[in-house]
């Protein structure tokens, strides 16, 4: 059993992976073979930048329930670019229906369409000078669980040694 999660361990740029017990989260976790169903990114201590399905992409108070893991970029981020692409009016898409099963087509990349949390995160880190995945892999095809195995991150905390 690991130590309880505390926000004191967070640094700007950390990725916070979440699990939940609702049906949609269970489906995402099942499809990706992990329990991770959502990801948020720290902009500053005690704030996070999520792609939340109801409220869109923006900076919000840090959510403490359901934290499964905290991943930290191994290389320094260009902090002046951490808010690049952050548009308060941009809406996130819940991973349900056909979009859930295929994620999204790379053809939608770059358009002002709704985005998934992990798609936003991939753009967020790329804008800050970090390549979390193969640059030829489209952000629209990145599920939250990819951040657990990205060589660009180190594990800082998990709720158990399941990852």
PyMOL commands that set and color helices and strands:
alter all, ss='L'
color gray80, all
select helices_A, chain A and resi 7-9+23-32+79-81+97-102+106-108+117-127+139-141+146-149
alter helices_A, ss='H'
color red, helices_A
select strands_A, chain A and resi 15-18+38-44+47-52+56-61+67-73+153-158
alter strands_A, ss='S'
color yellow, strands_A
deselect
rebuild
show_as cartoon
